[in-house]
Amino acid sequence: MAIIASNFKTNHTRETTVEFIAKLNDFLTEKKIDNEVYVFPTATSLNSFETLSTLNIGVQNAYPTKNGSFTGEIGTEQLDEFNIKTILIGHSERRHVLGESQEEITKKFNFYKDLNYKIVYCIGEPLEVKEQGIEQTLEYLYEQFVGIDVNYENLILAYEPVWAIGTGVTATNDDIKAVHSVIKEKIDKPLLYGGSVKVNNVKEICSLDGVDGALIGTASWNIDDFKQIIENTKDL
Ligand SMILES: O=C(CO)COP(=O)(O)O
């Protein structure tokens, strides 16, 4: 069964997030969909959502702390208020736009692992690395596993090539298979693909060998499209 996840990034308000999640919950109930579905709203939109057990609300980022003096960050004290037990770690926007190092990512991973959070851990290579070929790409991706316990039981991986994120350029099936097959061989964890997944390509992508689901940005922010994405993958 495909795992389908929506990363809101810096989109939606508290009000529209409540609406989105209520509609999604109704849809999953009505259609009796039992895919594992994840939504990662903005930190300011976290709330006490009443959801089905198959609908998990996670946080896009948090600091490895309970509380303290870390201006602009949130910790588990804030997550516990809303019973959030799922976190996205290592997203390329945090690595490349916000400058998070592998060391910081590892610290975060270990902290949330020790608290038994479900971790969706992202890896992905920029275009200049992809252009050097598959060997260099894999080498680059392996570096993103340094310090990460890939046997952690509550781990989901997501391969998101940076050049395919938010660009409308989806990796080809061959690109996806080349990376997924090698990672799946080494690591026995669900592996999602992310990067310009859309309503009309999600089924094909999620049907590929070694692809266990999708982590979606842009195409998931509209509730009707996200419902359609789930509908298109419910029988996989
Ligand atoms: O980064 C992504 C999900 O985390 C993918 O974003 P897009 O679906 O907008 O390419």
The ligand as an SDF file (V2000), in Angstrom:
LIG
                    3D

 10  9  0  0  0  0  0  0  0  0999 V2000
   10.0150   18.8210   -1.6060 O   0  0  0  0  0  0  0  0  0  0  0  0
    9.0390   18.1470   -1.8900 C   0  0  0  0  0  0  0  0  0  0  0  0
    8.2810   17.4450   -0.8490 C   0  0  0  0  0  0  0  0  0  0  0  0
    8.9560   17.4410    0.3600 O   0  0  0  0  0  0  0  0  0  0  0  0
    8.5600   18.0580   -3.2830 C   0  0  0  0  0  0  0  0  0  0  0  0
    8.0840   19.2920   -3.6690 O   0  0  0  0  0  0  0  0  0  0  0  0
    7.2770   19.4310   -5.0600 P   0  0  0  0  0  0  0  0  0  0  0  0
    6.2420   18.3550   -5.0570 O   0  0  0  0  0  0  0  0  0  0  0  0
    6.7170   20.8120   -5.0160 O   0  0  0  0  0  0  0  0  0  0  0  0
    8.2920   19.2380   -6.1400 O   0  0  0  0  0  0  0  0  0  0  0  0
  1  2  2  0
  2  3  1  0
  2  5  1  0
  3  4  1  0
  5  6  1  0
  6  7  1  0
  7  8  2  0
  7  9  1  0
  7 10  1  0
M  END
$$$$
